[in-house]
Amino acid sequence: MSTDAKNLWGPLTEGLNIPRDLDLGDRARALHQLGVTPGAHRTLMSRVNETLPERDATLLVSSRQWPVLAHRMHRMAQEGVPFAAHLARIAPDTAPWRTGPPSDITTRLLLAAHHALTTPLDQPLPTGPRVSTTAARSRSTTTAPDTTPPKQPAPTEPAAPAHRQQTAPAPRQGHGR
């Protein structure tokens, strides 16, 4: 599996088939691997530029992970889903993804775009990170899920009220007298 495919596995790839040899360093090849034709890519870019402010559109399209988002939008367009309407929800100046350190703005924009594209239009966008169970399972360090039932404590006699419980002196530590 390519390094890009390994590193990319997570929220952005939720529900997508990502080739094991995906190379995001070669954008044209990555788009081809993901099934986005040059004509479809031009259409996607123009719709993103129409929908988002220029700075946001440029950040999104120039990001290394753009081919994965383009793949998702291309699939949505093929299914007749209005991806531009989904994407428009992250455009306002008051969008939560805009707050935070400037160094993380591209990451926040990518996740906001992903959330906008994967959240139905009639539902509000998540305000925090969503947990992807698929991604979590793929990153799990355990070999198999634990299917053993939790151990139940052995039944005991009902506890006596606190004022009737007998206490014993604490065991001594170290040397005695």
N, C-alpha and C positions, 0 to 999 in steps of 0.2 A: 504494500500500500504506500502511496506517495506521502511525503511529509505534509503537503498541503491537504490531502484528503484526511489525514490523521488530525491535523491541527484544526481543520474546519469543522469536524464533527461536533455538533452542538446545536444551539437553537436555530441558526441560519439554515441548517440542512434538514430540519424537522419535516418529515413527510416527503422528502426528495430522494431520488436515486442519484447518488454522487459516484462517478467513476472512481475506481480504486487508484487510478494513475493520474488523477486530476492535477494539472499544473497551472496554478494561478499566475505564475511568472510570465506565461505566454497567453495573453488575453484572448487573442484570436483562436488559439487552439482550445483554450478552456471553454469558450463560448460554443465552439464546434462540438466538443465533447459533451456539453450539456444540451445540445440540440437547438441552440439559438442561432438561426441563420443570420448572415450579415444584414439582410433586409429587415428581418424582425428586430434585430438589435438597433438599427437606425430608428425604427418606429418606437421602440421602448424608450430610447434616449430622448426622442422629441417629446413623448408624452410626459416623461419625468421633468424635462425642462419647462413644459407648459404648466405642470402641476405644482412644482416646488419653487421657492425663491432661487435665484441664480446661484448664490453661494452654496446652498444646501444641495441643489442638483449637481453642481460641480463636485462637491465633496463625495457625494454618493457614487456618481459615475466613475470618478477617478480612484475610488477605493479598490484595494486588492481583491476584496470579496464581491465586487460588483457582479461578476459573471453568475454567482449563485443567486443573487437577488434577481438578476435579469432572467435566469432560468425560471424562477418562481413566477415572475410577472408574465413571462411568455406562456407558461402553463395556464395561468389565470385567464389570459386573453383567449387562448384556444378553447377554454371551457365557457367563455362568454361572461366571465366575472369582470366587473369594472375596476381593474386594479388602480386606475388613476383616482377614483373616488376613495378607495382605501388609503392610498398614499397621501391624499390631500389632508387627511386628519393630522399629519405631523407638521404641516406647514405653518400653523399660527406661531407668532412670536412668543406666545405664552406656553407653548408645548413643553412638558416636563423634561424632555431630553435635552433641552437647551441649557439647563442649569448644571453646573459642575465645572471641573477644571478644563480649560481649553485644550489641554493635551489629550483628553479622552473624547473629544467631540465627535470624531469619526466613528468610534466604537458605539457611542450613544446613538448616533444617527442611524447606523446600520441596524442596531437592535430595535430602534423605534420604527424603522421602515419594515423590518421583519414582523413586529407586532401588528403594525397597521395592515400588512398584507394578509396576516393569518387570523385576524380577529374579525368576525362578521360585522358588517356595517351597523347593525342594530344593537351592538354591544359596545360599551366604552372600552377604550384602550387600557391595558394594564398600566398601573402607575409604577410598578416595581418589576424586577425580573421575574419571568415565568419559569417554572421548573419544567424541563422537558424530560419526561420519564424515559423516553427512548435514548436520549443523549446520556442521561444519568446511568442507565443500564450499560451503555457502550463503554463508559469510562469506569465502571465498577471494577474494583481490584479483587473482588471475591470471584471464586470460580463458579459457584452455583448458588442460587438463593437458598437460604436456610428454611427448610420446610418442616423442621422438628417443632412440635408444639411446645409452647413455653412451659417450664416446669411449675407445677402447682405445689405450694407448701403443703406438708402433711397436715391432715386435720388435727386440731388440738382441742383441749378442753377450753371452754369459754374463759376468757381472761377475768381474773378477779378485779374488782374495783381498785383503783390506785391506792386508796387508803387502807386496803386490806392485804396488799401485796407484801410479801416478805422480801427483805433485801439482805444480801450477804455482803460481807466486807470485800472490798476490791482486792484482787490478788496483788501481792507485793512484787515489786520490780527490783531487780538487782540483789545485793547482799542483804541478808537479814541482820538482826541485831547481834 
